[in-house]
């Protein structure tokens, strides 16, 4: 029997409704509208699409969305000056610098320049350290979305063997850290695999939950998956035949128990958790507001 589809789009819509309700309550109670400032450097077509979708999502949630553009030839000093201005603007609660950045800009330095209390991507070293210690301020949007997908789909995590394929700072590393933490949404046994892993299929076949974020179209095949496993495909690859994930969906769905599609799986959840983080940032910057509920 083919795997059951995990509908990330439906769960993302549920989270967005919750955030919109909480945002309306926050605005009524505190008289402040959460504001997300997105910074786009250059004219990367995919980045422009992502930023537009984030802007629309903010509007739907009752939030303010700002877009700040710099040309592809912008200097690092120009970008740092813009980030500094947004850091010091009390009307801006969240700052998102869209990646990737042009090659003349030091990405790590720019991300470290964002005020940690406005770092809604959770890329600042301080926020990463807090995640490692199990006392996060923000959780990174894609891993948090995956965690919510598992929880809201009532997929057990505690005691399960999770294999994460990919060790990026954006998905792989924080995902592993979050799922191994003690408590709700954690307590998993986690293995992280990457390009230097020996005999990768022998490890992925051990996974109760297999999370793939390696950036290679249809890389994980049916022979690499344990029968009945939960397969989460984070990849979005543009090919001549359209968008495909890092998992060979048609083959793997005949083996897995549950699987996310591409598109419509993890992607919508990333934006939903960005809205959650923006509201959380506004609350953290508003005395007496407290933290939002639901995630």
MARGUVEX-811618 format. One line per field, with one value per residue (C-alpha): residue number from 1; residue in one letter; x, y, z. Coordinates in pm, whole numbers, padded with zeros to 5 digits. Layout:
BEGIN
n	c(NUM | ...)
res	c(A | ...)
u	c(X | ...)
v	c(Y | ...)
w	c(Z | ...)
***
This chain:
BEGIN
n	c(1 | 2 | 3 | 4 | 5 | 6 | 7 | 8 | 9 | 10 | 11 | 12 | 13 | 14 | 15 | 16 | 17 | 18 | 19 | 20 | 21 | 22 | 23 | 24 | 25 | 26 | 27 | 28 | 29 | 30 | 31 | 32 | 33 | 34 | 35 | 36 | 37 | 38 | 39 | 40 | 41 | 42 | 43 | 44 | 45 | 46 | 47 | 48 | 49 | 50 | 51 | 52 | 53 | 54 | 55 | 56 | 57 | 58 | 59 | 60 | 61 | 62 | 63 | 64 | 65 | 66 | 67 | 68 | 69 | 70 | 71 | 72 | 73 | 74 | 75 | 76 | 77 | 78 | 79 | 80 | 81 | 82 | 83 | 84 | 85 | 86 | 87 | 88 | 89 | 90 | 91 | 92 | 93 | 94 | 95 | 96 | 97 | 98 | 99 | 100 | 101 | 102 | 103 | 104 | 105 | 106 | 107 | 108 | 109 | 110 | 111 | 112 | 113 | 114 | 115 | 116 | 117 | 118 | 119 | 120 | 121 | 122 | 123 | 124 | 125 | 126 | 127 | 128 | 129 | 130 | 131 | 132 | 133 | 134 | 135 | 136 | 137 | 138 | 139 | 140 | 141 | 142 | 143 | 144 | 145 | 146 | 147 | 148 | 149 | 150 | 151 | 152 | 153 | 154 | 155 | 156 | 157 | 158 | 159 | 160 | 161 | 162 | 163 | 164 | 165 | 166 | 167 | 168 | 169 | 170 | 171 | 172 | 173 | 174 | 175 | 176 | 177 | 178 | 179 | 180 | 181 | 182 | 183 | 184 | 185 | 186 | 187 | 188 | 189 | 190 | 191 | 192 | 193 | 194 | 195 | 196 | 197 | 198 | 199 | 200 | 201 | 202 | 203 | 204 | 205 | 206 | 207 | 208 | 209 | 210 | 211 | 212 | 213 | 214 | 215 | 216 | 217 | 218 | 219 | 220 | 221 | 222 | 223 | 224 | 225 | 226 | 227 | 228 | 229 | 230 | 231 | 232 | 233 | 234 | 235 | 236 | 237 | 238 | 239 | 240 | 241 | 242 | 243 | 244 | 245 | 246 | 247 | 248 | 249 | 250 | 251 | 252 | 253 | 254 | 255 | 256 | 257 | 258 | 259 | 260 | 261 | 262 | 263 | 264 | 265 | 266 | 267 | 268 | 269 | 270 | 271 | 272 | 273 | 274 | 275 | 276 | 277 | 278 | 279 | 280 | 281 | 282 | 283 | 284 | 285 | 286 | 287 | 288 | 289 | 290 | 291 | 292 | 293 | 294 | 295)
res	c(X | X | X | X | X | X | X | X | X | X | X | X | X | X | X | X | X | X | X | X | X | X | X | X | X | X | X | X | X | X | X | X | X | X | X | X | X | X | X | X | X | X | X | X | X | X | X | X | X | X | X | X | X | X | X | X | X | X | X | X | X | X | X | X | X | X | X | X | X | X | X | X | X | X | X | X | X | X | X | X | X | X | X | X | X | X | X | X | X | X | X | X | X | X | X | X | X | X | X | X | X | X | X | X | X | X | X | X | X | X | X | X | X | X | X | X | X | X | X | X | X | X | X | X | X | X | X | X | X | X | X | X | X | X | X | X | X | X | X | X | X | X | X | X | X | X | X | X | X | X | X | X | X | X | X | X | X | X | X | X | X | X | X | X | X | X | X | X | X | X | X | X | X | X | X | X | X | X | X | X | X | X | X | X | X | X | X | X | X | X | X | X | X | X | X | X | X | X | X | X | X | X | X | X | X | X | X | X | X | X | X | X | X | X | X | X | X | X | X | X | X | X | X | X | X | X | X | X | X | X | X | X | X | X | X | X | X | X | X | X | X | X | X | X | X | X | X | X | X | X | X | X | X | X | X | X | X | X | X | X | X | X | X | X | X | X | X | X | X | X | X | X | X | X | X | X | X | X | X | X | X | X | X | X | X | X | X | X | X | X | X | X | X | X | X)
u	c(00000 | 00142 | 00250 | 00008 | 00077 | 00168 | -00017 | 00221 | 00003 | -00302 | -00101 | 00065 | -00278 | -00383 | -00074 | -00127 | -00486 | -00361 | -00096 | -00349 | -00584 | -00303 | -00179 | -00522 | -00537 | -00185 | -00269 | -00589 | -00418 | -00090 | -00161 | 00142 | 00140 | 00413 | 00647 | 00882 | 01153 | 01290 | 01618 | 01674 | 02017 | 02040 | 01786 | 01790 | 01453 | 01394 | 01471 | 01224 | 00953 | 01026 | 01017 | 00687 | 00527 | 00651 | 00510 | 00169 | 00172 | 00243 | -00050 | -00282 | -00175 | -00241 | 00127 | 00325 | 00578 | 00866 | 01090 | 01434 | 01621 | 01988 | 02149 | 02360 | 02669 | 02592 | 02886 | 02901 | 02918 | 02593 | 02417 | 02552 | 02438 | 02087 | 02075 | 02196 | 01917 | 01657 | 01808 | 01750 | 01400 | 01149 | 00872 | 01057 | 01028 | 01179 | 01461 | 01511 | 01808 | 01721 | 01991 | 02200 | 02391 | 02624 | 02978 | 03132 | 02938 | 03040 | 02718 | 02826 | 02918 | 02586 | 02380 | 02579 | 02502 | 02126 | 01990 | 01932 | 01587 | 01491 | 01659 | 01344 | 01547 | 01740 | 02076 | 02254 | 02527 | 02354 | 02026 | 02203 | 02377 | 02047 | 01901 | 02195 | 02145 | 01775 | 01650 | 01570 | 01451 | 01350 | 01360 | 01473 | 01171 | 01219 | 01323 | 01047 | 00797 | 00909 | 00879 | 00526 | 00438 | 00542 | 00366 | 00041 | 00034 | 00063 | 00384 | 00580 | 00926 | 01048 | 01258 | 01249 | 01562 | 01575 | 01827 | 01897 | 02065 | 02243 | 02435 | 02357 | 02338 | 01986 | 01823 | 02037 | 02226 | 01940 | 01696 | 01918 | 01968 | 01596 | 01488 | 01747 | 01647 | 01463 | 01088 | 00797 | 00897 | 01231 | 01388 | 01476 | 01794 | 01946 | 02204 | 02334 | 02465 | 02647 | 02862 | 03143 | 02921 | 03032 | 02765 | 02482 | 02201 | 02280 | 02220 | 01912 | 01748 | 01764 | 01554 | 01207 | 01195 | 01412 | 01464 | 01638 | 01790 | 02087 | 02006 | 02026 | 01722 | 01569 | 01882 | 01709 | 01562 | 01330 | 01624 | 01746 | 01425 | 01302 | 00953 | 00693 | 00931 | 00823 | 01003 | 01034 | 01165 | 01306 | 01454 | 01324 | 01509 | 01418 | 01458 | 01346 | 01047 | 00951 | 01002 | 01126 | 01253 | 01565 | 01361 | 01251 | 00888 | 00723 | 00959 | 00983 | 00610 | 00573 | 00797 | 00742 | 00453 | 00415 | 00583 | 00579 | 00520 | 00715 | 00569 | 00311 | 00508 | 00770 | 00776 | 00446 | 00543 | 00860 | 00659 | 00407 | 00685 | 00835 | 00504 | 00510 | 00861 | 00766 | 00480 | 00710 | 00968 | 00702 | 00597 | 00955 | 00998 | 00672 | 00682 | 00422 | 00321 | 00455 | 00505 | 00244 | 00080 | 00028 | 00384)
v	c(00000 | 00343 | 00571 | 00813 | 01171 | 01415 | 01733 | 02011 | 02266 | 02188 | 02194 | 02520 | 02674 | 02564 | 02727 | 03044 | 03070 | 03036 | 03303 | 03538 | 03501 | 03561 | 03859 | 04021 | 03972 | 04113 | 04423 | 04484 | 04444 | 04625 | 04861 | 04740 | 04557 | 04294 | 04399 | 04184 | 04357 | 04147 | 04241 | 04129 | 04178 | 04127 | 03984 | 03609 | 03493 | 03224 | 03469 | 03718 | 03451 | 03353 | 03713 | 03784 | 03478 | 03588 | 03937 | 03799 | 03566 | 03860 | 04052 | 03755 | 03727 | 04095 | 04186 | 04462 | 04356 | 04576 | 04500 | 04659 | 04606 | 04644 | 04588 | 04285 | 04506 | 04629 | 04635 | 04461 | 04799 | 04907 | 04591 | 04617 | 04979 | 04877 | 04599 | 04842 | 05084 | 04807 | 04690 | 05036 | 05086 | 05014 | 04963 | 04662 | 04343 | 04083 | 04102 | 03850 | 03873 | 03655 | 03403 | 03341 | 03670 | 03789 | 03652 | 03986 | 03977 | 03777 | 03594 | 03495 | 03851 | 03985 | 03724 | 03792 | 04164 | 04114 | 04193 | 03846 | 03949 | 04035 | 03730 | 03546 | 03300 | 03194 | 03212 | 03444 | 03264 | 03356 | 03202 | 02891 | 02851 | 02879 | 02602 | 02376 | 02439 | 02357 | 02706 | 02860 | 03213 | 03130 | 02798 | 02797 | 02796 | 02483 | 02248 | 02390 | 02333 | 01971 | 01920 | 02064 | 01840 | 01533 | 01644 | 01753 | 01435 | 01240 | 01069 | 00946 | 01102 | 00991 | 00677 | 00665 | 00650 | 00964 | 00984 | 01331 | 01337 | 01671 | 01882 | 02239 | 02517 | 02597 | 02252 | 01949 | 02061 | 02240 | 01960 | 01702 | 01916 | 01986 | 01623 | 01500 | 01750 | 01628 | 01671 | 01737 | 01704 | 01546 | 01245 | 01084 | 00894 | 01096 | 01007 | 01276 | 01169 | 01373 | 01352 | 01174 | 00911 | 00556 | 00319 | 00570 | 00328 | 00095 | 00385 | 00537 | 00192 | 00201 | 00518 | 00519 | 00883 | 00983 | 01358 | 01441 | 01784 | 01724 | 01935 | 01653 | 01570 | 01229 | 01124 | 00891 | 00587 | 00310 | 00078 | 00330 | 00337 | 00107 | -00032 | 00174 | 00463 | 00827 | 01019 | 01398 | 01553 | 01903 | 01939 | 02172 | 02120 | 02284 | 02039 | 02023 | 01817 | 02064 | 02080 | 01763 | 01683 | 01510 | 01187 | 00976 | 01025 | 00767 | 00489 | 00569 | 00608 | 00236 | 00152 | 00428 | 00446 | 00825 | 01077 | 01449 | 01560 | 01825 | 02080 | 02099 | 01933 | 02117 | 02445 | 02593 | 02510 | 02718 | 03032 | 02949 | 02924 | 03252 | 03419 | 03247 | 03381 | 03733 | 03741 | 03597 | 03869 | 04138 | 03991 | 03973 | 04342 | 04442 | 04458 | 04232 | 04059 | 03710 | 03430 | 03306 | 02968 | 02682 | 02594)
w	c(00000 | -00092 | 00191 | 00351 | 00247 | 00524 | 00429 | 00531 | 00356 | 00571 | 00895 | 00790 | 00733 | 01081 | 01235 | 01032 | 01157 | 01514 | 01458 | 01297 | 01595 | 01842 | 01640 | 01646 | 02023 | 02063 | 01857 | 02053 | 02389 | 02324 | 02033 | 01836 | 01503 | 01458 | 01177 | 00971 | 00767 | 00481 | 00314 | -00044 | -00202 | -00577 | -00819 | -00759 | -00904 | -00639 | -00358 | -00501 | -00507 | -00147 | -00027 | -00204 | -00045 | 00298 | 00243 | 00150 | 00451 | 00682 | 00540 | 00582 | 00947 | 01021 | 01034 | 00867 | 00606 | 00493 | 00195 | 00171 | -00156 | -00236 | -00573 | -00659 | -00641 | -00288 | -00050 | 00283 | 00453 | 00287 | 00401 | 00756 | 00772 | 00667 | 00926 | 01193 | 01103 | 01130 | 01460 | 01602 | 01460 | 01741 | 01484 | 01337 | 01541 | 01308 | 01054 | 00774 | 00538 | 00241 | 00152 | -00050 | -00056 | -00336 | -00314 | -00208 | 00121 | 00429 | 00513 | 00864 | 00956 | 00833 | 01021 | 01338 | 01305 | 01347 | 01693 | 01848 | 01971 | 01609 | 01453 | 01343 | 01132 | 01447 | 01268 | 01513 | 01715 | 02041 | 01928 | 01795 | 02131 | 02316 | 02096 | 02177 | 02549 | 02527 | 02613 | 02275 | 02212 | 01853 | 01669 | 01303 | 01077 | 00865 | 01149 | 01370 | 01091 | 01058 | 01432 | 01426 | 01130 | 01328 | 01647 | 01483 | 01272 | 01600 | 01490 | 01793 | 01827 | 02172 | 02152 | 01773 | 01558 | 01344 | 01061 | 00924 | 00583 | 00551 | 00802 | 00698 | 00956 | 00834 | 00852 | 00933 | 01244 | 01424 | 01332 | 01497 | 01807 | 01847 | 01817 | 02066 | 02337 | 02644 | 02654 | 02420 | 02055 | 02140 | 02313 | 01980 | 01902 | 01620 | 01356 | 01119 | 00778 | 00514 | 00202 | 00387 | 00549 | 00471 | 00336 | 00367 | 00265 | 00556 | 00795 | 00631 | 00634 | 01015 | 01039 | 01189 | 01076 | 00780 | 00720 | 00392 | 00329 | 00102 | -00207 | -00464 | -00679 | -00604 | -00412 | -00165 | -00337 | -00220 | -00143 | 00116 | 00319 | 00594 | 00522 | 00707 | 00785 | 00803 | 00527 | 00542 | 00219 | 00271 | -00077 | -00347 | -00674 | -01003 | -01289 | -01651 | -01539 | -01265 | -00889 | -00723 | -00376 | -00248 | -00232 | -00529 | -00434 | -00662 | -00561 | -00191 | -00140 | -00217 | 00081 | 00339 | 00580 | 00561 | 00330 | 00252 | -00107 | -00295 | -00327 | -00048 | 00229 | 00429 | 00235 | 00360 | 00719 | 00694 | 00624 | 00898 | 01156 | 01033 | 01121 | 01460 | 01523 | 01415 | 01664 | 01930 | 01856 | 01893 | 02227 | 02352 | 02268 | 02440 | 02821 | 02981 | 02656 | 02731 | 02479 | 02229 | 02272 | 02029 | 01916)
***
